[in-house]
Amino acid sequence: MTAKQLREALEGGARIVGAVPPAIGREMEYRPRRKNDGLPWIEKGQVHDWARYRSREVKVEG
């Protein structure tokens, strides 16, 4: 899925989760730090940069 498709799914109520270790199955939120952020997804509730992921590293659950 593209970043745009993931954002639209999130806005539509879908649950976005990590698709790569160590975040497999962990819920993500879209929170870019700036325009064109390469790592716009972060584990829900996290503030640390090590918990950030690319759009290709997350997926819609189910």
C-alpha positions in Angstrom: 0.0 0.0 0.0 1.1 3.5 -0.6 1.5 6.1 2.2 -1.7 7.8 0.9 -3.7 4.6 1.0 -2.5 3.9 4.5 -3.5 7.4 5.7 -6.9 7.0 4.1 -7.4 3.6 5.7 -6.4 5.1 9.1 -8.9 8.0 8.6 -11.5 5.4 7.7 -11.1 3.7 11.0 -8.7 0.9 10.1 -6.0 -0.2 12.5 -2.4 0.2 11.2 0.2 -2.2 12.6 3.9 -2.8 12.3 4.9 -5.4 9.6 8.6 -5.7 10.5 10.4 -6.8 13.6 10.4 -5.6 16.4 7.1 -3.9 15.7 5.1 -6.8 14.2 1.5 -6.4 15.3 2.0 -3.2 17.3 -0.4 -0.4 16.6 1.0 2.6 14.8 -0.1 6.2 14.3 0.7 8.6 11.5 2.7 11.4 13.0 5.3 12.9 10.6 7.8 15.3 12.1 8.0 17.5 9.0 6.7 17.5 5.4 8.0 14.6 3.4 9.2 12.7 6.5 10.7 9.4 5.5 9.6 7.8 8.8 6.1 9.1 9.4 4.7 6.2 11.4 5.4 5.7 15.1 4.3 3.1 17.6 1.3 4.4 19.4 2.2 6.0 22.6 5.9 6.3 21.8 8.1 9.4 21.7 11.4 7.9 20.8 12.8 8.1 17.3 13.8 4.4 17.3 10.1 3.6 17.3 9.5 5.2 13.8 8.8 3.4 10.6 8.5 3.8 6.8 5.1 3.3 5.1 6.4 0.1 3.6 7.1 -1.2 7.1 3.4 -1.0 8.3 0.2 -2.5 7.1 -3.6 -2.4 7.6 -4.5 -5.1 10.1 -6.7 -7.8 8.7 
